[in-house]
Structure formats: C-alpha cells, structure tokens
Amino acid sequence: MAALLLRHEGATLEQMVLAMGWRPHTTRAAMTGLRKKGYVIDSDKIDGVRTYRAVAPE
C-alpha cells in the first residue's frame, strides 16, 4: 500500500481498496500504521475525490 501512496499522483481510497482487497476501514487503519512508522501522509480533495500521498521516513 505504501507504494501506491508514494507515487507522484498518490492514490484514492477506492484505488487502495481495489489494489489491496481490503475494506475501506481496514485501508484507513493501514494508513494510520504507516503514520506510526514515520510516513507523512497528506491528502487533497479535488472535484469531490480525496487523494492521499505519502513521504517515506528518512
């Protein structure tokens, strides 16, 4: 999942759910886990669709 978030274009929740085969609440929990590991996750809402992007820890 981190690979999806690290892409320049990021990923929507729907894209992550489809790629991982998880439910939305599980996908959001995984993003929380990435935050705890030091990833910085940002999001933007464009045309009503939220897109998430991450920066890996150093």
VEXKELUM-304002 format. One record per residue: residue number from 1; residue in three letters; y, z, x of N, C-alpha, C, CB in turn. Coordinates in steps of 0.001 Angstrom, whole numbers, plus 500000, padded with zeros to 6 digits. Atoms other than C-alpha are relative to their C-alpha. Glycine has a CB too. Layout:
! residues N
num / residuo / n.yy / n.zz / n.xx / ca.yy / ca.zz / ca.xx / c.yy / c.zz / c.xx / cb.yy / cb.zz / cb.xx
NUM / ala / Y / Z / X / Y / Z / X / Y / Z / X / Y / Z / X .
...
//
This chain:
! residues 58
num / residuo / n.yy / n.zz / n.xx / ca.yy / ca.zz / ca.xx / c.yy / c.zz / c.xx / cb.yy / cb.zz / cb.xx
1 / met / 498818 / 500000 / 500821 / 500000 / 500000 / 500000 / 501252 / 500000 / 500870 / 499994 / 501199 / 499063 .
2 / ala / 498832 / 499959 / 499118 / 502363 / 500729 / 502880 / 500411 / 498594 / 500419 / 499709 / 500858 / 501242 .
3 / ala / 499693 / 501371 / 499580 / 502109 / 497077 / 503930 / 500840 / 499281 / 498950 / 498705 / 499216 / 500263 .
4 / leu / 499206 / 500621 / 501064 / 503473 / 495982 / 500551 / 501447 / 500496 / 500043 / 499377 / 500296 / 498619 .
5 / leu / 498659 / 499414 / 499987 / 506413 / 498353 / 500821 / 500786 / 499636 / 501252 / 499907 / 501501 / 499883 .
6 / leu / 499328 / 500328 / 498742 / 507168 / 497382 / 504413 / 500455 / 498549 / 500063 / 499085 / 500289 / 501161 .
7 / arg / 499549 / 501389 / 500019 / 507629 / 493706 / 503529 / 501506 / 499948 / 499754 / 499245 / 499190 / 498916 .
8 / his / 498548 / 500156 / 500193 / 511227 / 492450 / 503564 / 500371 / 500053 / 498518 / 500484 / 498669 / 500613 .
9 / glu / 499688 / 500036 / 501438 / 511106 / 491810 / 499806 / 499513 / 501238 / 499267 / 499387 / 498769 / 499364 .
10 / gly / 500509 / 498800 / 500643 / 509333 / 495115 / 499107 / 498957 / 499661 / 498954 / 501134 / 500785 / 499371 .
11 / ala / 500986 / 500221 / 501051 / 507142 / 495434 / 496027 / 500409 / 500741 / 498739 / 498602 / 500448 / 500458 .
12 / thr / 499776 / 499329 / 501271 / 507436 / 496271 / 492369 / 498805 / 500905 / 499718 / 500214 / 498970 / 498845 .
13 / leu / 501107 / 499129 / 500390 / 505292 / 498956 / 490773 / 498837 / 499154 / 499490 / 500451 / 501016 / 498920 .
14 / glu / 501041 / 500875 / 500541 / 503396 / 496219 / 488945 / 499216 / 499300 / 501121 / 500625 / 498955 / 499062 .
15 / gln / 500671 / 500662 / 498874 / 502646 / 494381 / 492205 / 499072 / 500971 / 500725 / 501037 / 499425 / 500984 .
16 / met / 500827 / 499003 / 499314 / 501355 / 497579 / 493808 / 498783 / 500378 / 499166 / 500824 / 501250 / 500315 .
17 / val / 501116 / 499666 / 500893 / 499215 / 498435 / 490768 / 498944 / 498900 / 500053 / 500499 / 500199 / 498543 .
18 / leu / 500947 / 501117 / 499946 / 497636 / 494970 / 490806 / 499288 / 499917 / 501347 / 500722 / 498690 / 499720 .
19 / ala / 500590 / 500109 / 498665 / 497067 / 494986 / 494564 / 499011 / 501129 / 500285 / 501096 / 499998 / 501056 .
20 / met / 500826 / 498848 / 499680 / 495560 / 498462 / 494709 / 498927 / 500268 / 498946 / 500868 / 501217 / 500162 .
21 / gly / 500952 / 499722 / 501071 / 493751 / 498519 / 491369 / 500129 / 501413 / 499449 / 498597 / 499780 / 500495 .
22 / trp / 499755 / 498637 / 500451 / 495283 / 501896 / 490589 / 500855 / 499990 / 498741 / 500680 / 500825 / 501105 .
23 / arg / 499087 / 499827 / 501133 / 497130 / 503211 / 487554 / 501399 / 500301 / 500546 / 499507 / 501151 / 499042 .
24 / pro / 498629 / 499773 / 499515 / 500932 / 503497 / 487764 / 500252 / 501410 / 500525 / 500972 / 499714 / 498899 .
25 / his / 499731 / 498636 / 499535 / 500942 / 507302 / 488075 / 499323 / 500281 / 501341 / 499528 / 501017 / 498956 .
26 / thr / 500677 / 499841 / 498719 / 498444 / 507133 / 490944 / 500778 / 499281 / 501095 / 498557 / 499467 / 499924 .
27 / thr / 499215 / 500770 / 499043 / 500553 / 504494 / 492669 / 501262 / 500756 / 500388 / 500360 / 498627 / 499421 .
28 / arg / 498803 / 499209 / 499697 / 503671 / 506652 / 492378 / 499645 / 501205 / 500871 / 500682 / 500468 / 498697 .
29 / ala / 500441 / 498857 / 499194 / 501735 / 509637 / 493773 / 499741 / 499560 / 501443 / 498723 / 500637 / 499391 .
30 / ala / 500240 / 500517 / 498648 / 500687 / 507484 / 496748 / 501323 / 499794 / 500734 / 499206 / 498673 / 499944 .
31 / met / 498684 / 500146 / 499368 / 504359 / 506699 / 497405 / 500524 / 501364 / 500439 / 501004 / 499324 / 499032 .
32 / thr / 499611 / 498643 / 499620 / 505028 / 510449 / 497432 / 499272 / 500408 / 501269 / 499702 / 500999 / 498861 .
33 / gly / 500766 / 499707 / 498796 / 502259 / 510793 / 500008 / 500571 / 499306 / 501220 / 498562 / 499597 / 499812 .
34 / leu / 499376 / 500720 / 498885 / 503908 / 508145 / 502157 / 501293 / 500688 / 500430 / 500284 / 498535 / 499607 .
35 / arg / 498767 / 499280 / 499673 / 507204 / 510051 / 501941 / 499680 / 501234 / 500841 / 500756 / 500407 / 498710 .
36 / lys / 500400 / 498795 / 499261 / 505425 / 513198 / 503148 / 499557 / 499656 / 501414 / 498872 / 500731 / 499264 .
37 / lys / 500407 / 500444 / 498669 / 504116 / 511177 / 506108 / 501182 / 499483 / 500819 / 498942 / 498917 / 499885 .
38 / gly / 498802 / 500380 / 499264 / 507698 / 510284 / 507083 / 500589 / 498646 / 499654 / 499705 / 500023 / 501419 .
39 / tyr / 499430 / 501278 / 500418 / 508234 / 506918 / 505406 / 501254 / 500259 / 499176 / 498968 / 499164 / 499189 .
40 / val / 498800 / 499933 / 500823 / 511684 / 506406 / 503931 / 499857 / 498901 / 498953 / 501327 / 499832 / 500862 .
41 / ile / 500196 / 500963 / 501081 / 511316 / 504738 / 500542 / 501280 / 499926 / 499182 / 498785 / 500393 / 499103 .
42 / asp / 498786 / 500268 / 500751 / 514271 / 503169 / 498786 / 499642 / 499055 / 498865 / 501120 / 499398 / 500912 .
43 / ser / 500268 / 500931 / 501095 / 514466 / 501280 / 495522 / 501304 / 499428 / 499469 / 499221 / 500695 / 498868 .
44 / asp / 498883 / 500684 / 500650 / 516774 / 498832 / 493800 / 499512 / 499483 / 498665 / 500560 / 498837 / 500882 .
45 / lys / 500345 / 500543 / 501303 / 516826 / 497762 / 490186 / 500817 / 498732 / 499793 / 500259 / 501040 / 498858 .
46 / ile / 499346 / 501292 / 500154 / 517603 / 494072 / 489785 / 499430 / 499332 / 498754 / 499803 / 499102 / 501269 .
47 / asp / 500404 / 500628 / 501261 / 517506 / 492400 / 486362 / 498948 / 500824 / 499266 / 499466 / 498596 / 500259 .
48 / gly / 500905 / 499113 / 500727 / 515689 / 495430 / 484951 / 498672 / 500265 / 500679 / 499740 / 499440 / 498672 .
49 / val / 501256 / 499808 / 499281 / 512912 / 495362 / 487564 / 500280 / 500797 / 501270 / 499327 / 498631 / 500337 .
50 / arg / 499812 / 499162 / 498823 / 512702 / 498139 / 490153 / 499100 / 499510 / 501131 / 499706 / 501482 / 499672 .
51 / thr / 500724 / 500435 / 498809 / 511674 / 497057 / 493645 / 500107 / 501100 / 501044 / 500560 / 498644 / 500549 .
52 / tyr / 500068 / 498938 / 498998 / 510578 / 499578 / 496276 / 499841 / 499379 / 501382 / 498831 / 500976 / 499699 .
53 / arg / 500113 / 500416 / 498602 / 510976 / 499155 / 500049 / 499842 / 501251 / 500846 / 501245 / 499161 / 500458 .
54 / ala / 500206 / 498836 / 499124 / 509929 / 501422 / 502899 / 500336 / 499652 / 501433 / 498550 / 500506 / 499910 .
55 / val / 499806 / 500086 / 498556 / 510799 / 502031 / 506511 / 498991 / 500986 / 500598 / 501515 / 500335 / 500437 .
56 / ala / 501038 / 499178 / 499387 / 507938 / 503339 / 508651 / 500623 / 501067 / 500914 / 499016 / 499113 / 500799 .
57 / pro / 499495 / 498980 / 499079 / 508390 / 506561 / 510607 / 499887 / 499536 / 501436 / 499246 / 501312 / 499816 .
58 / glu / 500014 / 500394 / 498576 / 509114 / 506235 / 514304 / 499005 / 500814 / 500777 / 501383 / 500155 / 500624 .
//
